[in-house]
């Protein structure tokens, strides 16, 4: 059992309880009656509106006949879940969906990302991220700085001792857009190249070149991420994002569709070495007149 994030621990706890309920063929009303609580209260606990009270959890584990090993694991998950959630200090900045995404990312084993407009947040330099944040007219300067700090904190998942396994496919347009001006742009390109070269065991960066043409256009894909977890009990989670909307989904059909899109993008992308060579060529031209 692995849970490195309170959000992931809480999710696994509730997921395993729901699965056990289904195995026993029990209904929410019957469980609530056996536990001496209302059906509404049981529903609120199991969907994650608040932390599972320990006494109620122990009664639930008895009722659902978990064995001793599972019982210990689930109580440990509950202890982890009550810890302070990652990025809780930024909850006023981000909506519920983004806060959950970042909490899951903090406990993920691997992330697969597709991006065709800007450098993915986990790979952005501080200046690049700041330029993006300040480019949004509705974002106040102080809020922009908070968002930059949150992004840099997320990037710690790339560091040892337990680095995230990150696989990224981007369109060449990402490399061409001069966010923040020529100098910021060039430093971002060099940062991308260096990260991918120096951490090739944990970061795999692929670029879809303009020459892919119809194949790239045919994907018609927005930004999306696929999060995988070390625990075999946890399914892959998908995140799909547009300029005005973001959705976190566990729905198997939607996740399968995103995985198919990622495989299609991977298939038309350059190899890792070819991608680094393309980044180098663009970086060498940047800032030249």
RARAUR-V337195 format. One record per residue. N is the residue number from 0. RES is the residue in one small letter. SS is DSSP state (@ for helix, = for strand, . for the rest). PHI is phi in whole degrees, 0 to 359 (999 if undefined). BURIAL is 1 if it has 16 or more other ideal C-beta (glycine too) atoms within 10 Angstrom, else 0. Layout:
BEGIN
N	RES	SS	PHI	BURIAL
N	RES	SS	PHI	BURIAL
END
This chain:
BEGIN
0	x	.	999	1
1	x	.	230	0
2	x	.	214	1
3	x	.	258	1
4	x	.	223	1
5	x	@	303	1
6	x	@	295	1
7	x	@	293	1
8	x	@	299	1
9	x	@	298	1
10	x	@	297	1
11	x	@	295	1
12	x	@	302	1
13	x	@	291	1
14	x	@	297	1
15	x	@	292	1
16	x	@	292	1
17	x	@	298	0
18	x	@	296	0
19	x	@	292	1
20	x	@	301	1
21	x	@	295	0
22	x	@	298	0
23	x	@	276	0
24	x	.	67	0
25	x	.	267	0
26	x	.	257	0
27	x	@	302	0
28	x	@	296	0
29	x	@	293	0
30	x	@	296	1
31	x	@	301	1
32	x	@	296	0
33	x	@	293	0
34	x	@	270	1
35	x	.	76	0
36	x	.	231	1
37	x	.	277	0
38	x	@	301	0
39	x	@	295	0
40	x	@	294	0
41	x	@	300	1
42	x	@	298	0
43	x	@	296	0
44	x	@	292	1
45	x	@	285	1
46	x	.	269	0
47	x	.	93	0
48	x	.	288	0
49	x	.	202	0
50	x	.	297	0
51	x	.	295	1
52	x	.	301	0
53	x	@	299	0
54	x	@	298	0
55	x	@	294	0
56	x	@	297	1
57	x	@	298	0
58	x	@	296	0
59	x	@	295	1
60	x	@	296	1
61	x	@	293	0
62	x	@	299	1
63	x	.	270	1
64	x	.	59	0
65	x	.	289	1
66	x	.	283	0
67	x	@	298	0
68	x	@	296	0
69	x	@	297	0
70	x	@	300	1
71	x	@	298	0
72	x	@	298	1
73	x	@	290	1
74	x	@	292	0
75	x	@	293	0
76	x	@	299	1
77	x	@	296	1
78	x	@	297	0
79	x	@	292	1
80	x	@	297	1
81	x	.	277	0
82	x	.	289	0
83	x	.	296	0
84	x	.	290	1
85	x	.	302	1
86	x	.	66	1
87	x	@	301	0
88	x	@	294	0
89	x	@	252	1
90	x	.	298	0
91	x	.	288	0
92	x	.	273	0
93	x	.	246	1
94	x	.	287	0
95	x	@	300	0
96	x	@	295	0
97	x	@	293	1
98	x	@	298	1
99	x	@	291	1
100	x	@	303	1
101	x	@	294	1
102	x	@	293	1
103	x	@	291	1
104	x	@	301	1
105	x	@	296	1
106	x	.	247	1
107	x	.	282	1
108	x	.	270	1
109	x	=	212	0
110	x	=	227	1
111	x	=	248	1
112	x	=	230	1
113	x	=	240	1
114	x	=	213	1
115	x	.	235	1
116	x	.	229	0
117	x	.	226	1
118	x	.	297	1
119	x	.	304	1
120	x	@	304	1
121	x	@	292	1
122	x	@	245	1
123	x	.	278	1
124	x	.	284	1
125	x	@	298	0
126	x	@	293	1
127	x	@	296	1
128	x	@	299	1
129	x	@	296	1
130	x	@	298	1
131	x	@	296	1
132	x	@	296	1
133	x	@	284	1
134	x	.	283	0
135	x	.	273	0
136	x	.	299	0
137	x	.	280	0
138	x	.	266	1
139	x	.	289	0
140	x	@	305	0
141	x	@	294	0
142	x	@	292	0
143	x	@	300	1
144	x	@	294	0
145	x	@	297	1
146	x	@	294	1
147	x	@	296	1
148	x	@	299	0
149	x	@	298	1
150	x	@	294	1
151	x	@	294	0
152	x	@	294	0
153	x	@	300	1
154	x	@	292	1
155	x	@	296	0
156	x	@	294	1
157	x	@	275	1
158	x	.	268	0
159	x	.	299	0
160	x	.	270	0
161	x	.	231	0
162	x	.	290	0
163	x	.	296	1
164	x	=	275	0
165	x	=	246	1
166	x	=	240	1
167	x	=	230	1
168	x	=	240	1
169	x	=	233	1
170	x	=	278	1
171	x	@	300	1
172	x	@	303	0
173	x	@	301	1
174	x	@	282	1
175	x	@	267	0
176	x	.	287	0
177	x	.	273	0
178	x	.	296	1
179	x	.	80	1
180	x	.	97	0
181	x	@	303	0
182	x	@	291	0
183	x	@	298	1
184	x	@	299	1
185	x	@	296	1
186	x	@	297	1
187	x	@	293	1
188	x	@	297	1
189	x	@	295	0
190	x	@	298	1
191	x	@	301	1
192	x	@	300	1
193	x	@	293	0
194	x	@	299	1
195	x	@	294	1
196	x	@	282	0
197	x	@	280	0
198	x	.	239	1
199	x	.	297	0
200	x	.	281	0
201	x	.	233	1
202	x	=	237	1
203	x	=	240	1
204	x	=	247	1
205	x	=	234	1
206	x	=	243	1
207	x	=	269	1
208	x	.	284	1
209	x	@	304	0
210	x	@	298	0
211	x	@	295	1
212	x	.	49	0
213	x	@	301	0
214	x	@	296	0
215	x	@	289	1
216	x	@	299	0
217	x	@	294	0
218	x	@	294	1
219	x	.	48	0
220	x	.	254	1
221	x	.	274	1
222	x	=	297	1
223	x	=	208	1
224	x	=	230	1
225	x	=	236	1
226	x	=	252	1
227	x	=	245	0
228	x	.	237	1
229	x	.	293	1
230	x	.	290	1
231	x	.	293	0
232	x	.	282	0
233	x	.	257	1
234	x	.	280	0
235	x	.	292	1
236	x	=	246	1
237	x	=	248	1
238	x	=	231	1
239	x	=	240	1
240	x	=	224	1
241	x	.	241	0
242	x	.	295	0
243	x	.	235	0
244	x	.	208	0
245	x	=	220	1
246	x	=	227	0
247	x	=	261	1
248	x	=	223	0
249	x	.	254	0
250	x	.	302	0
251	x	@	300	0
252	x	@	293	0
253	x	@	292	0
254	x	@	296	1
255	x	@	299	0
256	x	@	295	0
257	x	@	293	1
258	x	@	296	0
259	x	@	296	0
260	x	@	299	1
261	x	@	296	1
262	x	@	298	0
263	x	@	294	1
264	x	@	296	1
265	x	@	300	0
266	x	@	294	0
267	x	@	260	1
268	x	.	280	1
269	x	.	293	1
270	x	.	294	0
271	x	@	302	1
272	x	@	296	0
273	x	@	295	0
274	x	@	295	1
275	x	@	296	1
276	x	@	296	0
277	x	@	294	1
278	x	@	300	1
279	x	@	300	0
280	x	@	297	0
281	x	@	292	1
282	x	@	298	1
283	x	@	292	0
284	x	@	274	0
285	x	.	294	1
286	x	.	88	0
287	x	.	277	0
288	x	.	247	0
END
